[in-house]
């Protein structure tokens, strides 16, 4: 996966305009073209064919979202993905080069559908829940807190993280959201007066060039007066990483800035196992599916023991996440795990909750 050599403007979100103009659409097949014209005419929006097979729909102020909503319902996802779309304000001239350089219709429809997500970021309605990570050898010692992103709708209800990140992926807003999540974690950690280490998740596919994309994160840390070694950046979705060199560049950027790095979901698949030796993280977190009922599963125990041995040989500290029962805790204590995290201790919350230490 090649990466651009500059940031893609993650501080500014490009949204479908609300002004009058023309939406030019180049569908892949005539059948899709007919569905587009039917949708426009059903909304009483003038449309005409421009060049060969290109549909132009004339839009009044604020009507683009109405058309995009109709196309979202009428066209399949492959049809939207295979149709180029370009909005031009009144007076701007359509060129074939401009249309070919435009994005897919799917991006426009998803952006319009996800306008609520942009408002969530712009109106500062993101916040962090915190989950303590305790030292196994001294369970009353909270070694760190993991920051977990949450959102709040206009009625004050919590928006699940799955809904937030799913919308970001569909609308190609993941790098905007990933940046907002990092800044939110730093802001809320300071607001709640945390003195422990802070684990902050990041998705490597949402970072194009660390030298550009992560500068706001470094500045936020400096402005907050947080010592860099208190922050640990935790790579998530390692199974989606196709370019391990790009991930290594990100990890090295964090290290040069004085931050710690962690690899999530060890034991979930080959990807994280392969990355362990090449990235040499400061921490690894064992996948919760591996930890679940490990006390009663000899197969999981053998896998875990080999992975834990490998981590110790590499000098990497180990974290077991997803610990929910006392038998799981007892087994991990016997195995010499360094740190533990899970619902057995408490659920994530804000302000940071107090961990219930198993007696």
ChimeraX attribute file (.defattr): number of C-alpha atoms within 10 A of each C-alpha:
attribute: neighborCount
match mode: 1-to-1
recipient: residues
	/A:1	10
	/A:2	8
	/A:3	12
	/A:4	10
	/A:5	11
	/A:6	12
	/A:7	17
	/A:8	16
	/A:9	12
	/A:10	20
	/A:11	14
	/A:12	10
	/A:13	14
	/A:14	12
	/A:15	14
	/A:16	18
	/A:17	16
	/A:18	14
	/A:19	16
	/A:20	17
	/A:21	22
	/A:22	24
	/A:23	20
	/A:24	23
	/A:25	25
	/A:26	25
	/A:27	23
	/A:28	17
	/A:29	12
	/A:30	12
	/A:31	10
	/A:32	19
	/A:33	21
	/A:34	13
	/A:35	14
	/A:36	23
	/A:37	20
	/A:38	17
	/A:39	21
	/A:40	22
	/A:41	13
	/A:42	11
	/A:43	13
	/A:44	11
	/A:45	16
	/A:46	13
	/A:47	20
	/A:48	13
	/A:49	15
	/A:50	14
	/A:51	12
	/A:52	7
	/A:53	15
	/A:54	21
	/A:55	22
	/A:56	25
	/A:57	23
	/A:58	20
	/A:59	25
	/A:60	13
	/A:61	10
	/A:62	14
	/A:63	17
	/A:64	24
	/A:65	19
	/A:66	14
	/A:67	20
	/A:68	23
	/A:69	15
	/A:70	17
	/A:71	22
	/A:72	20
	/A:73	11
	/A:74	16
	/A:75	17
	/A:76	12
	/A:77	12
	/A:78	10
	/A:79	21
	/A:80	24
	/A:81	18
	/A:82	17
	/A:83	19
	/A:84	23
	/A:85	26
	/A:86	20
	/A:87	23
	/A:88	16
	/A:89	14
	/A:90	13
	/A:91	8
	/A:92	10
	/A:93	9
	/A:94	16
	/A:95	9
	/A:96	10
	/A:97	8
	/A:98	11
	/A:99	18
	/A:100	13
	/A:101	11
	/A:102	14
	/A:103	15
	/A:104	21
	/A:105	26
	/A:106	26
	/A:107	20
	/A:108	26
	/A:109	23
	/A:110	22
	/A:111	25
	/A:112	22
	/A:113	17
	/A:114	21
	/A:115	15
	/A:116	15
	/A:117	24
	/A:118	20
	/A:119	13
	/A:120	18
	/A:121	17
	/A:122	13
	/A:123	10
	/A:124	13
	/A:125	18
	/A:126	23
	/A:127	20
	/A:128	24
	/A:129	20
	/A:130	25
	/A:131	26
	/A:132	29
	/A:133	26
	/A:134	23
	/A:135	18
	/A:136	21
	/A:137	13
	/A:138	12
	/A:139	18
	/A:140	14
	/A:141	15
	/A:142	19
	/A:143	18
	/A:144	23
	/A:145	26
	/A:146	24
	/A:147	27
	/A:148	20
	/A:149	25
	/A:150	20
	/A:151	20
	/A:152	15
	/A:153	14
	/A:154	11
	/A:155	6
	/A:156	9
	/A:157	9
	/A:158	14
	/A:159	15
	/A:160	12
	/A:161	13
	/A:162	11
	/A:163	12
	/A:164	19
	/A:165	17
	/A:166	14
	/A:167	20
	/A:168	21
	/A:169	14
	/A:170	16
	/A:171	21
	/A:172	18
	/A:173	23
	/A:174	21
	/A:175	24
	/A:176	21
	/A:177	25
	/A:178	22
	/A:179	20
	/A:180	21
	/A:181	23
	/A:182	22
	/A:183	21
	/A:184	24
	/A:185	24
	/A:186	21
	/A:187	17
	/A:188	19
	/A:189	26
	/A:190	15
	/A:191	11
	/A:192	12
	/A:193	10
	/A:194	15
	/A:195	14
	/A:196	16
	/A:197	22
	/A:198	26
	/A:199	25
	/A:200	24
	/A:201	24
	/A:202	19
	/A:203	19
	/A:204	25
	/A:205	20
	/A:206	18
	/A:207	25
	/A:208	21
	/A:209	19
	/A:210	20
	/A:211	15
	/A:212	15
	/A:213	22
	/A:214	19
	/A:215	11
	/A:216	15
	/A:217	15
	/A:218	17
	/A:219	12
	/A:220	17
	/A:221	18
	/A:222	12
	/A:223	10
	/A:224	14
	/A:225	10
	/A:226	16
	/A:227	12
	/A:228	17
	/A:229	14
	/A:230	15
	/A:231	22
	/A:232	24
	/A:233	24
	/A:234	24
	/A:235	23
	/A:236	19
	/A:237	16
	/A:238	23
	/A:239	13
	/A:240	11
	/A:241	19
	/A:242	13
	/A:243	13
	/A:244	17
	/A:245	13
	/A:246	20
	/A:247	21
	/A:248	16
	/A:249	15
	/A:250	22
	/A:251	24
	/A:252	17
	/A:253	16
	/A:254	21
	/A:255	18
	/A:256	10
	/A:257	12
	/A:258	16
	/A:259	19
	/A:260	23
	/A:261	26
	/A:262	25
	/A:263	26
	/A:264	22
	/A:265	23
	/A:266	26
	/A:267	20
	/A:268	16
	/A:269	12
	/A:270	11
	/A:271	18
	/A:272	22
	/A:273	17
	/A:274	12
	/A:275	19
	/A:276	21
	/A:277	12
	/A:278	11
	/A:279	19
	/A:280	18
	/A:281	23
	/A:282	20
	/A:283	23
	/A:284	25
	/A:285	21
	/A:286	23
	/A:287	19
	/A:288	20
	/A:289	15
	/A:290	21
	/A:291	23
	/A:292	17
	/A:293	19
	/A:294	21
	/A:295	17
	/A:296	12
	/A:297	12
	/A:298	11
	/A:299	10
	/A:300	17
	/A:301	19
	/A:302	12
	/A:303	12
	/A:304	21
	/A:305	13
	/A:306	11
	/A:307	19
	/A:308	22
	/A:309	13
	/A:310	15
	/A:311	20
	/A:312	15
	/A:313	9
	/A:314	14
	/A:315	13
	/A:316	19
	/A:317	17
	/A:318	23
	/A:319	25
	/A:320	25
	/A:321	22
	/A:322	21
	/A:323	22
	/A:324	18
	/A:325	16
	/A:326	14
	/A:327	14
	/A:328	19
	/A:329	24
	/A:330	12
	/A:331	17
	/A:332	22
	/A:333	15
	/A:334	8
	/A:335	14
	/A:336	14
	/A:337	19
	/A:338	19
	/A:339	24
	/A:340	27
	/A:341	27
	/A:342	21
	/A:343	16
	/A:344	18
	/A:345	24
	/A:346	17
	/A:347	16
	/A:348	21
	/A:349	16
	/A:350	14
	/A:351	15
	/A:352	21
	/A:353	16
	/A:354	15
	/A:355	22
	/A:356	12
	/A:357	13
	/A:358	12
	/A:359	5
